[in-house]
Amino acid sequence: MARVLVTDAEERAALAVVRSLGRAGHQVSICSPRRRPLAGASRFARERALVPDPLAAPAAYADALHRLVGALDVEVLLPMSEASLMALLPERERLGPVALPFPSAAAFERIRDKAEVLEAARRLGIGVPAQRVAASPAEAPDPATLQFPVVLKPARSVIDDGGDGRAKSAVLHAANAAEYAAAIRALPAGAYPLLVQQRIVGPGAGIFLLVWDGRPLAAFGHRRLREKPPSGGVSVYRESAPVDDRLLELSLQLLRHFDWQGVAMVEYKLDAATGTPYLMEINGRFWGSLQLAIDAGVDFPALLVACAAGSPPEPVDSYRLGVRSRWWWGDVDHLIARVRAGDGAAAALRTFLGTSFDGARNEVLRWNDPAPGLRETIDWLRRR
């Protein structure tokens, strides 16, 4: 069994990893810039460490992780966020013999560039939204030339903040020229290059993959049933679903194009009118709905640690379909947003109540490990 350090313990995906590896017998430690992170409440977390914020202080964060890896004699390091990966992948040699089961820093930088990913996808025959790329505010398309609604996406989800730190970039929606102009004014300089995209209306669909030495070891699919915010975002209620064979093959081709190693989520939107899948982006890390894959029978964290330990497992070729998972407080936030917007509030409430007892597993609250669910509830109530 391995000594594993999981970063970004405030993330729900980190909790899923800690539970998975702890049950498998690994010695799991966590770190976070928060004093009371979600995964730190799990009974499977052995050691807990407070570290700098990888966004605000990436250099100090890398220094702290270097010391922590040595102090805990860590064998496998699992960064959970884009900010952590950006800070740690360039430091791979400095971190010593610890296994970091992700690709090179150069490959990671390429795959987090949405413009480059979408162009590669287009060449492979994968559907992509119609878009224009602006290198600066001065190059932003004239609204008279656009067909609204549009989506404004910074090419990278994490950007430089103008100093020594980094910041998460925002995706903005514009229904008309006035909203578009306001969005352009609101975006910081670091948000460029900017993608001005056709808005695809329809459900999200993700293909979750583990690729090792060019070989697919696991694939998982799910349907997003509800998202936060309701207009599109993270899934709060979802169901395991078959992986489309054609999309799977195209997704694998795309990952191979970037010399990918490790886990990734290839995210699509299905056009509600035509059913056509359009690529949105690739997230080169564990994803928010990871617990659903584990519940359905694809234990990505255990598989990845086996790869990191030099013993890649046999490919997982099946999982249970129709398994549902709910991030409870995220789903409540979805309902509140619908009610406040007057967006079919009565229907939203009926749907919420009607699916509250449908057998979906609570992503965070687990009776054999209840403390994270209690901690999240307290944190949610404090924010209200």
C-alpha positions in Angstrom: 0.0 0.0 0.0 1.2 3.5 -0.8 1.6 6.7 1.2 -0.5 9.2 -0.8 -0.9 13.0 -0.4 -4.1 14.5 -1.8 -4.0 18.3 -2.3 -7.0 20.8 -2.4 -8.8 18.9 0.3 -11.6 21.5 0.2 -12.8 20.0 -3.2 -15.5 17.3 -3.4 -13.3 15.3 -5.8 -10.6 15.2 -3.1 -13.1 13.7 -0.7 -13.9 11.0 -3.2 -10.2 10.2 -3.7 -9.5 10.1 0.1 -12.4 7.7 0.7 -11.5 5.5 -2.3 -7.8 5.2 -1.4 -8.5 4.9 2.4 -10.9 2.0 1.9 -8.3 0.3 -0.3 -5.8 0.5 2.6 -3.5 3.3 1.4 -2.2 5.8 3.9 -3.8 9.0 2.8 -2.8 12.5 4.0 -4.4 15.7 2.8 -3.4 19.4 2.5 -5.4 22.5 1.9 -5.2 26.3 2.3 -8.3 26.1 4.4 -8.2 25.2 8.1 -11.3 23.0 8.0 -11.4 21.4 4.5 -14.1 19.0 3.4 -11.9 15.9 2.9 -10.0 16.7 6.2 -13.1 15.6 8.1 -13.0 12.1 6.6 -12.0 9.3 8.9 -9.7 8.1 6.1 -7.5 11.2 6.3 -4.5 10.4 8.5 -2.5 13.5 8.4 -3.7 17.1 7.7 -1.6 20.0 6.7 -2.3 23.7 6.1 -0.5 25.1 3.0 -0.5 28.4 1.0 -3.1 28.9 -1.6 -1.9 27.6 -5.0 -3.7 30.5 -6.7 -2.6 33.4 -4.6 0.9 32.2 -3.9 2.0 29.4 -6.3 5.7 29.7 -5.5 5.1 29.4 -1.7 2.7 26.6 -2.3 5.3 24.6 -4.3 7.9 25.2 -1.5 5.4 24.0 1.1 4.6 20.9 -0.9 8.3 20.1 -1.4 8.7 20.2 2.4 5.5 18.2 3.1 6.3 15.4 0.7 9.6 14.9 2.4 8.2 15.2 6.0 5.5 12.6 5.3 7.6 10.4 3.1 5.0 10.6 0.4 5.1 8.0 -2.4 2.3 9.3 -4.6 1.2 13.0 -4.9 -2.2 13.7 -6.3 -2.9 17.4 -7.1 -6.6 17.9 -7.5 -7.0 21.4 -9.0 -5.7 23.1 -12.1 -3.9 25.7 -9.9 -2.1 22.9 -8.0 -1.0 21.2 -11.1 0.3 24.4 -12.6 2.4 25.0 -9.5 3.7 21.4 -9.1 4.2 19.9 -12.5 7.1 22.3 -13.3 8.6 21.2 -10.0 8.6 17.5 -10.7 12.3 17.0 -10.4 12.6 19.1 -7.3 9.9 17.0 -5.6 12.2 14.0 -5.7 11.2 10.4 -6.1 7.5 10.9 -5.4 5.3 9.7 -8.2 3.2 12.4 -9.8 0.9 10.5 -12.2 0.2 13.3 -14.7 1.9 14.4 -18.0 4.6 17.0 -18.4 4.1 20.6 -17.5 4.3 21.4 -21.3 1.6 18.9 -22.1 -0.6 20.2 -19.3 -0.2 23.8 -20.5 -1.3 22.8 -24.0 -4.4 20.9 -22.9 -5.6 23.7 -20.7 -5.5 26.1 -23.7 -9.1 25.9 -24.9 -8.3 27.5 -28.3 -5.6 25.0 -29.1 -7.8 22.1 -27.9 -10.8 23.2 -30.0 -8.6 23.7 -33.1 -7.1 20.2 -32.6 -10.6 18.8 -32.2 -11.9 20.5 -35.4 -9.0 18.9 -37.3 -10.0 15.5 -35.9 -13.6 15.9 -37.0 -15.0 16.6 -33.6 -17.8 19.2 -33.5 -16.9 22.5 -32.0 -18.9 25.7 -31.4 -18.6 28.4 -34.0 -16.2 30.9 -32.4 -13.9 33.9 -32.9 -10.7 34.4 -31.0 -9.7 37.9 -29.7 -6.1 38.4 -28.6 -7.0 41.6 -26.8 -10.0 43.8 -26.0 -9.2 45.8 -29.1 -9.7 42.7 -31.2 -13.0 41.7 -29.7 -15.5 41.1 -32.5 -18.0 43.9 -33.4 -21.3 42.9 -31.8 -23.0 43.7 -35.1 -21.2 40.7 -36.6 -22.3 38.3 -33.9 -25.4 36.1 -33.6 -26.6 36.2 -30.1 -26.6 34.6 -27.6 -22.9 34.1 -27.2 -20.5 32.8 -24.6 -17.3 34.6 -23.7 -14.6 32.1 -22.5 -11.0 33.0 -21.5 -8.8 30.5 -23.3 -7.5 29.4 -19.9 -9.5 28.7 -16.7 -6.7 30.0 -14.5 -4.9 33.2 -15.5 -2.2 35.5 -14.1 -3.6 38.1 -11.8 -1.1 40.8 -12.8 1.2 40.1 -9.8 2.8 37.0 -8.4 -0.4 35.1 -8.2 -3.1 33.6 -10.3 -6.9 33.8 -10.5 -9.8 31.8 -11.8 -11.3 33.2 -14.9 -15.0 33.6 -15.4 -17.2 32.4 -18.3 -19.7 35.1 -19.2 -22.9 34.9 -21.2 -24.3 37.7 -23.4 -27.9 37.6 -24.8 -27.5 40.9 -26.7 -25.1 43.6 -27.8 -25.4 45.6 -24.5 -24.6 42.6 -22.4 -21.7 41.7 -24.7 -20.2 45.2 -24.4 -20.5 45.1 -20.6 -18.9 41.7 -20.4 -15.9 42.9 -22.6 -15.4 45.8 -20.2 -15.6 43.6 -17.1 -13.0 41.1 -18.3 -9.4 41.6 -17.0 -6.4 41.7 -19.3 -5.4 38.2 -18.2 -8.6 36.8 -19.7 -7.2 37.1 -23.2 -7.0 35.3 -25.6 -10.8 35.3 -25.4 -13.1 32.9 -27.2 -16.4 34.4 -28.3 -18.5 31.3 -29.0 -21.9 30.3 -30.3 -23.9 29.2 -27.3 -24.9 25.6 -27.4 -28.2 24.9 -25.6 -28.6 21.4 -24.3 -27.4 18.9 -21.7 -23.8 18.4 -20.8 -22.1 15.1 -21.3 -18.7 14.1 -20.1 -16.4 11.3 -21.0 -14.1 10.4 -18.1 -10.9 8.7 -19.0 -7.7 7.2 -17.6 -5.0 6.9 -20.2 -1.6 5.4 -19.3 1.3 5.0 -21.7 -1.1 5.7 -24.6 -3.4 2.9 -23.5 -7.0 3.5 -22.3 -7.5 1.8 -18.9 -10.9 3.1 -18.0 -13.7 5.2 -19.5 -16.9 6.3 -17.9 -19.9 8.3 -19.1 -22.7 10.2 -17.3 -25.7 12.4 -18.0 -26.1 15.8 -16.3 -29.6 16.0 -15.0 -29.2 19.3 -13.1 -26.5 21.8 -13.0 -25.4 24.8 -10.9 -26.0 27.4 -12.1 -29.1 26.2 -14.0 -27.8 27.8 -17.2 -24.8 25.5 -17.2 -22.0 24.7 -14.8 -21.1 21.9 -12.4 -23.4 18.9 -12.2 -25.4 18.6 -9.0 -27.6 15.6 -10.0 -26.4 13.1 -12.5 -26.6 9.5 -13.8 -24.1 7.0 -15.1 -24.7 6.4 -18.8 -23.1 4.5 -21.7 -20.1 6.0 -23.4 -20.7 6.8 -27.1 -18.2 4.6 -29.0 -17.6 7.3 -31.6 -17.0 10.1 -29.1 -14.8 7.8 -27.0 -12.5 7.1 -30.0 -12.4 10.7 -30.9 -11.7 11.7 -27.3 -8.8 9.2 -27.1 -7.4 10.6 -30.4 -7.5 14.1 -28.9 -5.8 13.0 -25.7 -3.1 11.2 -27.7 -2.5 14.3 -29.8 -1.5 16.1 -26.6 0.6 13.1 -25.3 -1.7 12.9 -22.3 -1.0 10.7 -19.3 -3.4 10.2 -16.4 -7.0 11.1 -15.8 -9.0 13.6 -17.8 -12.6 14.7 -18.5 -13.5 15.5 -22.1 -16.6 17.7 -21.8 -19.3 18.0 -24.5 -22.6 19.8 -24.9 -25.4 18.0 -26.8 -27.4 20.5 -29.0 -31.0 20.2 -27.7 -32.4 20.7 -31.2 -30.2 18.3 -33.2 -28.5 16.0 -30.7 -25.1 17.0 -32.2 -22.2 16.8 -29.7 -19.9 19.8 -29.4 -16.7 19.7 -27.5 -16.4 22.3 -24.8 -13.0 21.6 -23.2 -10.7 19.1 -21.6 -10.1 19.1 -17.8 -6.8 17.4 -17.2 -7.6 16.4 -13.6 -10.1 14.7 -11.4 -13.6 16.0 -11.9 -16.4 17.1 -9.5 -18.7 14.1 -10.0 -15.9 11.6 -9.5 -17.9 9.9 -6.7 -20.5 8.8 -9.2 -17.9 6.9 -11.3 -16.7 5.1 -8.1 -20.2 4.2 -7.1 -20.9 2.8 -10.5 -17.8 0.6 -10.4 -14.9 2.6 -12.0 -12.5 3.5 -9.2 -10.4 6.0 -11.0 -8.3 7.0 -7.9 -7.3 3.4 -7.1 -6.5 2.7 -10.8 -4.3 5.8 -11.0 -2.4 5.0 -7.9 -1.8 1.5 -9.3 -0.3 3.1 -12.4 1.8 5.5 -10.3 3.2 2.5 -8.4 4.3 0.8 -11.7 1.6 -1.8 -11.8 -1.0 -0.6 -14.4 -4.2 -2.7 -14.0 -6.1 -4.5 -16.6 -8.6 -2.1 -18.4 -12.0 -1.7 -16.8 -14.5 -2.5 -19.5 -17.9 -2.2 -17.8 -19.8 -0.4 -15.0 -23.3 -0.1 -13.7 -25.7 2.1 -15.7 -28.4 4.1 -14.3 -26.6 4.9 -11.0 -27.6 8.3 -9.7 -25.7 10.7 -7.5 -26.7 14.0 -5.9 -24.6 16.7 -4.5 -27.3 17.7 -2.0 -26.4 21.3 -1.2 -25.5 22.0 -4.8 -28.9 20.7 -5.8 -30.5 23.0 -3.2 -28.6 25.9 -4.7 -29.9 24.9 -8.1 -33.5 25.0 -6.8 -33.0 28.4 -5.0 -31.6 29.9 -8.2 -34.6 28.6 -10.2 -37.0 30.0 -7.7 -35.3 33.4 -7.5 -35.3 33.7 -11.2 -38.9 32.7 -11.5 -37.7 30.1 -14.0 -40.5 27.5 -13.7 -40.2 27.7 -9.9 -43.2 25.5 -9.2 -42.1 22.8 -11.7 -38.5 23.0 -10.3 -39.8 22.4 -6.8 -41.9 19.5 -7.9 -39.0 17.9 -9.7 -36.7 18.5 -6.8 -39.1 16.8 -4.3 -40.0 14.1 -6.8 -36.3 13.0 -7.1 -35.4 13.4 -3.5 -36.2 9.7 -2.7 -35.3 8.0 -6.0 -32.4 6.1 -4.7 -29.7 8.6 -5.7 -26.7 8.4 -3.5 -25.7 11.5 -1.5 -22.3 12.4 -2.9 -20.9 13.9 0.4 -23.0 12.5 3.2 -22.1 8.9 3.7 -23.2 7.1 6.9 -20.0 5.2 7.2 -18.1 8.5 7.0 -20.5 11.1 8.2 -18.3 14.0 9.3 -17.7 15.5 5.8 -21.4 15.8 5.3 -21.9 17.5 8.6 -19.0 19.9 7.9 -20.4 20.8 4.5 -23.9 21.4 6.0 -22.4 23.8 8.6 -20.4 25.6 6.0 -23.5 25.9 3.7 -25.6 27.3 6.5 -22.9 29.8 7.5 -22.9 31.2 4.0 -26.6 31.8 4.0 
